[in-house]
C-alpha cells in the first residue's frame, strides 16, 4: 500500500509560496509597444525633416526638372506644329549658333542687363542706406518704395511709352533744352535699350532696396558705435562695415537680378505694343522674346527649345561670374 502525496488542489497552491514567473523572451508581444515607440522616435528624428521639405522638392521636380528635361529632349528634334518629329541631334544648336538674329538678341539682352542692373543695384544700395536712418514717417516711406513693384507692367509701359515719344514725349522735350535733336527711342537700338532699362529700374529698384534694408538691420549697432568712437566717418563706416557685412544679401540680390535681367520679357514686349519682334529690326528683342517668337509664332518647337537651353546656360555662366565678383567685396571670404 503506497501513500500518494502529489496534491495539487487549491489549498496546496495557496500555501506553496510565491511563484516565480520566467522572463518572456526578447521581442515577444510584451515589448512591442516599446519597439513601436522607438521606431516612431527614430522616424521623428531622421525622417521628419525630409518629409517637411519634400513638398518643395516634389514641386521642383514637377515644375522645374521635368520642363528642363522635356525641353532638352525636344531640342534634339525638328519638331513642327503638326507633331512630326525628326531626330536632328545637335542640329538645332549648330543652326542657332549660326543664326545672326540669335546673336543680335543675345547682345540686346546682355546690354540691357548691364545698363539696367548696375545702376539699379547701386541706387537700391544708396536708397536702403538712407532708409536705414531714423526719421519721421519711416514706415510710409519704406512702403512707398514698393509701390512701383505693385504697379501693373502694362500701366508702366503705357506711361513710359508716352514719356519716350518721338514727337511729343517729355524726355525729348527736356533734351531739347540742351539743344539735342528729338530721338526716336523705339527705332534706334541704343536709345531703345536705355528706355527699356529705365522701365526696369523704376520697377525693381525699390524692391531690391527693401531687401538691402532688411540685411542692413541685422548688422549690430555696436560696430557703428565703436567706429564712431574711433573717429570713422559715415562714408568709411558704409564701405568698411555695411558693405562687407551685407555681402550675403548682395550676392542674393545680384543673382536674383541676373536671372531677371537675362530673362527680360514683359517690359520690351509692352514697349512695342505687345508684339514680340522687338522693333522693326529686332533692335530690342531679348532672348526670351526670341524663344516665344520661334516657338509660338513660327511653331519651331525644337529650335525654340534649343534657344531656351542656351539661355539657361547663359544664366548659369552669368550667375557664376557675378558670384565670383561679389565674393571679392570687402575681403576674400
LUMKOLKE-991400 format. One record per residue (C-alpha): residue in three letters; z, y, x negated. Coordinates in pm, whole numbers, padded with zeros to 5 digits, always signed. Layout:
// LUMKOLKE-991400
ALAZYX
...
// end
This chain:
// LUMKOLKE-991400
UNK+00000+00000+00000
UNK-00103+00334-00154
UNK+00018+00686-00087
UNK-00259+00932-00006
UNK-00177+01287-00147
UNK-00509+01466-00112
UNK-00418+01700+00168
UNK-00646+01998+00224
UNK-00528+02126+00553
UNK-00437+02484+00644
UNK-00082+02454+00517
UNK-00196+02346+00170
UNK-00443+02636+00144
UNK-00179+02893+00243
UNK+00069+02774-00029
UNK-00161+02690-00313
UNK-00152+03046-00470
UNK-00433+03296-00515
UNK-00781+03159-00557
UNK-00996+03271-00845
UNK-01343+03384-00735
UNK-01601+03311-01000
UNK-01812+03618-01106
UNK-02150+03644-00947
UNK-02442+03601-01175
UNK-02608+03919-01314
UNK-02884+04060-01096
UNK-02755+03898-00786
UNK-02755+04053-00441
UNK-02423+04239-00501
UNK-02577+04455-00787
UNK-02892+04556-00600
UNK-02755+04897-00475
UNK-02667+04996-00830
UNK-03007+04894-00960
UNK-03177+05097-00690
UNK-02967+05399-00778
UNK-03051+05361-01145
UNK-03419+05332-01060
UNK-03409+05644-00841
UNK-03224+05834-01112
UNK-03484+05732-01369
UNK-03766+05838-01140
UNK-03590+06168-01073
UNK-03568+06243-01445
UNK-03900+06106-01563
UNK-04144+06114-01276
UNK-04042+06407-01055
UNK-04172+06676-01297
UNK-04514+06511-01292
UNK-04505+06482-00915
UNK-04419+06851-00879
UNK-04711+06968-01095
UNK-04954+06706-00972
UNK-05092+06917-00681
UNK-05226+07171-00928
UNK-05397+06908-01139
UNK-05537+06736-00833
UNK-05683+07061-00704
UNK-05811+07146-01052
UNK-05978+06808-01072
UNK-06146+06859-00736
UNK-06244+07225-00765
UNK-06263+07259-01146
UNK-06357+06942-01327
UNK-06581+06795-01061
UNK-06808+07104-01034
UNK-06831+07114-01413
UNK-06932+06750-01435
UNK-07166+06784-01137
UNK-07335+07090-01289
UNK-07368+06920-01625
UNK-07531+06620-01460
UNK-07790+06824-01273
UNK-07862+07043-01574
UNK-08032+06737-01722
UNK-08275+06708-01430
UNK-08564+06905-01294
UNK-08403+06928-00952
UNK-08601+07111-00684
UNK-08528+07219-00326
UNK-08696+06908-00184
UNK-08433+06691-00350
UNK-08670+06533-00600
UNK-08510+06473-00938
UNK-08687+06417-01264
UNK-08497+06344-01583
UNK-08573+06610-01845
UNK-08274+06566-02077
UNK-08215+06890-02266
UNK-08544+07033-02143
UNK-08375+07293-01923
UNK-08165+07413-02215
UNK-08460+07445-02455
UNK-08663+07623-02190
UNK-08370+07854-02119
UNK-08323+07945-02484
UNK-08692+08044-02499
UNK-08669+08249-02179
UNK-08689+08623-02252
UNK-08527+08710-01921
UNK-08225+08494-02003
UNK-08167+08669-02336
UNK-08210+09002-02165
UNK-07939+08924-01913
UNK-07716+08794-02193
UNK-07747+09129-02372
UNK-07682+09311-02044
UNK-07370+09106-01981
UNK-07227+09145-02330
UNK-07300+09518-02338
UNK-07136+09585-02002
UNK-06845+09362-02101
UNK-06778+09566-02416
UNK-06839+09905-02252
UNK-06615+09821-01957
UNK-06339+09613-02116
UNK-06245+09804-02430
UNK-06176+10144-02265
UNK-06028+09967-01965
UNK-05760+09790-02168
UNK-05681+10099-02373
UNK-05643+10310-02059
UNK-05433+10041-01896
UNK-05205+10028-02200
UNK-05152+10403-02204
UNK-05103+10411-01827
UNK-04844+10134-01847
UNK-04660+10318-02123
UNK-04648+10629-01904
UNK-04531+10430-01602
UNK-04258+10272-01814
UNK-04079+10605-01842
UNK-03825+10730-01588
UNK-03948+10985-01336
UNK-03920+11058-00968
UNK-04129+10851-00730
UNK-04177+10565-00975
UNK-04233+10306-00703
UNK-04501+10503-00520
UNK-04687+10588-00839
UNK-04679+10227-00954
UNK-04806+10109-00618
UNK-05071+10380-00624
UNK-05239+10245-00936
UNK-05311+09924-00746
UNK-05499+10099-00467
UNK-05843+10066-00635
UNK-05790+09691-00652
UNK-05741+09654-00276
UNK-06042+09871-00200
UNK-06349+09680-00094
UNK-06608+09643-00367
UNK-06871+09741-00112
UNK-06697+10072-00045
UNK-06655+10131-00417
UNK-07023+10064-00475
UNK-07129+10299-00196
UNK-06919+10580-00339
UNK-07031+10526-00698
UNK-07394+10492-00595
UNK-07369+10837-00438
UNK-07194+10976-00744
UNK-07469+10842-00970
UNK-07757+10952-00752
UNK-08050+11089-00948
UNK-08125+11394-00733
UNK-07801+11477-00554
UNK-07536+11287-00747
UNK-07221+11461-00860
UNK-07243+11319-01212
UNK-07588+11467-01273
UNK-07468+11793-01122
UNK-07179+11811-01370
UNK-07407+11715-01659
UNK-07642+11997-01562
UNK-07367+12244-01660
UNK-07423+12130-02019
UNK-07800+12153-01998
UNK-07858+11778-01960
UNK-08156+11675-01751
UNK-08097+11452-01446
UNK-08056+11084-01535
UNK-08198+10804-01324
UNK-07894+10583-01352
UNK-08049+10280-01183
UNK-08385+10288-01355
UNK-08270+10320-01716
UNK-08095+10042-01897
UNK-07805+10201-02085
UNK-07720+10455-01810
UNK-07702+10169-01560
UNK-07462+09986-01792
UNK-07242+10295-01808
UNK-07245+10345-01431
UNK-07151+09983-01358
UNK-06885+09984-01630
UNK-06712+10285-01473
UNK-06701+10096-01143
UNK-06536+09801-01316
UNK-06291+10025-01498
UNK-06196+10208-01182
UNK-06114+09886-01001
UNK-05931+09693-01273
UNK-05753+09945-01494
UNK-05455+09979-01259
UNK-05423+09603-01220
UNK-05406+09549-01596
UNK-05165+09843-01629
UNK-04920+09675-01393
UNK-04935+09355-01599
UNK-04872+09551-01917
UNK-04587+09735-01746
UNK-04423+09406-01649
UNK-04443+09295-02012
UNK-04301+09625-02138
UNK-03997+09597-01914
UNK-03898+09271-02082
UNK-03862+09442-02421
UNK-03492+09500-02499
UNK-03391+09866-02484
UNK-03166+09813-02785
UNK-03472+09809-03008
UNK-03578+10156-02893
UNK-03224+10293-02926
UNK-03196+10158-03280
UNK-03537+10306-03365
UNK-03430+10646-03230
UNK-03116+10634-03441
UNK-03334+10565-03743
UNK-03545+10867-03655
UNK-03864+10685-03542
UNK-04092+10896-03326
UNK-04213+10782-02984
UNK-04559+10709-03123
UNK-04416+10496-03401
UNK-04195+10309-03152
UNK-04503+10239-02942
UNK-04708+10094-03227
UNK-04428+09913-03412
UNK-04214+09790-03123
UNK-04406+09795-02798
UNK-04739+09657-02918
UNK-04600+09366-03126
UNK-04353+09268-02854
UNK-04628+09293-02593
UNK-04867+09065-02779
UNK-04843+08760-02545
UNK-04914+08985-02247
UNK-05205+09147-02429
UNK-05351+08806-02507
UNK-05329+08707-02141
UNK-05491+09030-02020
UNK-05767+09014-02280
UNK-05854+08654-02197
UNK-05847+08732-01826
UNK-06071+09033-01881
UNK-06307+08828-02095
UNK-06359+08578-01818
UNK-06401+08852-01558
UNK-06633+09059-01774
UNK-06866+08774-01867
UNK-06890+08659-01506
UNK-06955+09008-01371
UNK-07141+08984-01041
UNK-07026+09194-00745
UNK-07049+09544-00892
UNK-07408+09523-01026
UNK-07523+09345-00711
UNK-07383+09617-00486
UNK-07508+09887-00722
UNK-07861+09761-00649
UNK-07813+09745-00272
UNK-07713+09380-00250
UNK-08007+09245-00449
UNK-07953+09019-00746
UNK-08253+09114-00960
UNK-08050+09383-01135
UNK-08315+09654-01119
UNK-08692+09651-01117
UNK-08699+09521-01477
UNK-08370+09328-01475
UNK-08219+09614-01673
UNK-07866+09548-01547
UNK-07887+09188-01429
UNK-07599+08973-01557
UNK-07592+08602-01637
UNK-07407+08528-01314
UNK-07678+08709-01116
UNK-07944+08520-01313
UNK-07785+08188-01215
UNK-07779+08282-00847
UNK-08138+08404-00860
UNK-08267+08083-01018
UNK-08055+07856-00805
UNK-08074+08010-00460
UNK-08385+08230-00469
UNK-08616+08016-00681
UNK-08441+07686-00593
UNK-08445+07569-00954
UNK-08110+07395-00939
UNK-08138+07214-01271
UNK-08239+07531-01454
UNK-07956+07728-01291
UNK-07710+07451-01382
UNK-07812+07473-01747
UNK-07763+07852-01737
UNK-07419+07801-01584
UNK-07319+07573-01869
UNK-07441+07821-02129
UNK-07234+08088-01955
UNK-06936+07856-01973
UNK-06988+07816-02346
UNK-07020+08193-02383
UNK-06684+08238-02214
UNK-06522+07979-02441
UNK-06658+08142-02756
UNK-06574+08494-02635
UNK-06222+08393-02541
UNK-06165+08222-02876
UNK-06288+08528-03071
UNK-06074+08766-02867
UNK-05772+08539-02901
UNK-05803+08535-03280
UNK-05844+08911-03290
UNK-05548+08985-03065
UNK-05320+08747-03256
UNK-05352+08976-03557
UNK-05200+09269-03370
UNK-04861+09365-03509
UNK-04829+09078-03755
UNK-04963+08735-03834
UNK-04760+08536-03581
// end
